Amino acid sequence: MGGRNDRNDRDGRRDRKDGPAAGGTGADGPGADTTGGEVRQELTVDLVLAPDRSVPVPALLRYRAADPYAVHITFHLGQDSPVTWVFARDLLVEGIFRACGHGDVRIWPTRAAGRSLMCLALSSPAGDALIEAPTGAFASWLERSLQLVPAGREQESLDLDQALAALLAGH
């Protein structure tokens, strides 16, 4: 499983591999954190290896008001470097209710053994992965992100003057 170093593809999603983060626990419990302009949620997801076999993987969900259109999901795969996928928050919001996405990131809701799950199919040149995660943890975290920056008001969180200044300064 791995992310690409691309910034934007044609439907506005962003997916890239970037730096480390922490892994951990469940819904709004000890792994949840909302501070300043960021909403974080540690949880454990399942990496599906076969229809009847999966392994638990610590993950970190992160949303930043400074990057209001994107969600960051970091997977901690043992000794390897963490892998972070970044894509549109709207894609994840829609994926709670119905199948969506195409290409590198596809999301859909499902039920298994009486549990509501979200499936994330991730594809990159480094390989493909199918992730199953508890819908409740994603929904709770997304709700907190929408409280921080409501849908349709993302552009108000962007500091375009600062971004332009950084671009012109070569950062």
Residue pairs with C-beta under 8 A, 6 or more apart in sequence:
1 47
1 75
1 77
1 83
1 122
1 124
1 126
1 127
1 128
1 129
2 17
2 83
2 124
2 125
2 126
2 127
3 15
3 16
3 17
3 18
3 83
3 84
3 85
3 86
3 122
3 124
4 15
4 16
4 17
4 104
4 124
4 125
5 16
5 17
6 14
6 15
6 16
7 14
7 16
8 14
9 15
9 103
9 104
11 88
11 102
11 103
12 69
12 88
13 87
13 88
13 91
13 101
13 104
13 105
14 69
14 70
14 86
14 87
14 88
15 85
15 86
15 87
15 104
15 105
15 124
16 84
16 85
16 86
17 83
17 84
17 85
18 72
18 84
18 86
19 82
19 84
20 74
20 81
20 82
21 60
21 62
21 72
21 74
21 76
21 82
21 84
22 42
22 58
22 60
22 76
23 42
23 44
23 57
23 58
23 59
23 60
23 74
23 75
23 76
23 82
24 30
24 31
24 42
24 43
24 44
24 58
24 60
25 31
25 42
25 43
25 44
26 43
26 44
26 134
26 137
27 41
27 43
27 134
27 136
27 137
27 140
28 140
30 42
31 40
31 41
31 42
31 43
32 40
32 41
32 42
32 140
32 141
32 144
33 39
33 40
33 41
34 40
34 144
34 148
37 64
37 65
37 66
37 148
37 157
38 62
38 63
38 64
38 65
39 61
39 62
39 63
39 141
39 144
39 145
39 148
40 60
40 61
40 62
40 63
41 60
41 61
41 62
41 137
41 140
41 141
41 144
42 58
42 59
42 60
42 61
43 58
43 59
43 61
43 133
43 134
43 137
44 56
44 57
44 58
44 59
45 56
45 57
45 59
45 75
45 131
45 132
45 133
46 54
46 55
46 56
46 57
46 131
46 132
46 133
47 54
47 55
47 56
47 57
47 75
47 77
47 129
47 130
47 131
48 54
48 130
48 131
48 132
49 55
54 132
57 75
57 76
57 77
57 131
58 75
58 76
59 73
59 74
59 75
59 76
59 133
60 72
60 73
60 74
60 76
61 71
61 72
61 73
61 137
61 138
61 141
62 71
62 72
62 73
62 74
63 70
63 71
63 72
63 89
63 141
63 144
63 145
63 148
63 149
64 70
64 72
65 148
65 149
65 157
66 157
66 159
68 89
68 149
68 154
68 155
68 157
68 158
69 88
69 89
69 90
69 154
70 86
70 87
70 88
70 89
71 86
71 87
71 88
71 89
71 92
71 145
72 84
72 85
72 86
73 84
73 85
73 86
73 120
74 82
74 83
74 84
75 82
75 83
75 84
75 85
75 131
76 82
77 83
85 105
85 122
87 104
87 105
89 142
89 145
90 151
91 100
91 101
91 105
91 107
92 107
92 138
92 142
93 142
93 146
93 151
94 100
94 107
95 101
95 107
95 108
95 109
95 118
95 120
96 109
96 118
96 135
96 138
96 139
96 142
97 109
98 108
98 109
99 106
99 107
99 108
99 109
100 106
100 107
100 108
101 107
101 121
103 123
104 122
104 123
104 124
105 120
105 121
105 122
105 123
106 120
106 121
107 118
107 119
107 120
107 121
108 118
108 119
109 116
109 117
109 118
109 119
109 135
110 116
110 117
110 118
110 119
110 132
111 117
112 132
115 134
116 134
116 135
116 136
117 132
117 133
117 134
117 135
118 132
118 133
118 134
118 135
118 138
119 130
119 131
119 132
120 130
120 131
120 133
121 128
121 129
121 130
121 131
122 128
122 129
122 130
122 131
123 129
149 156
149 157
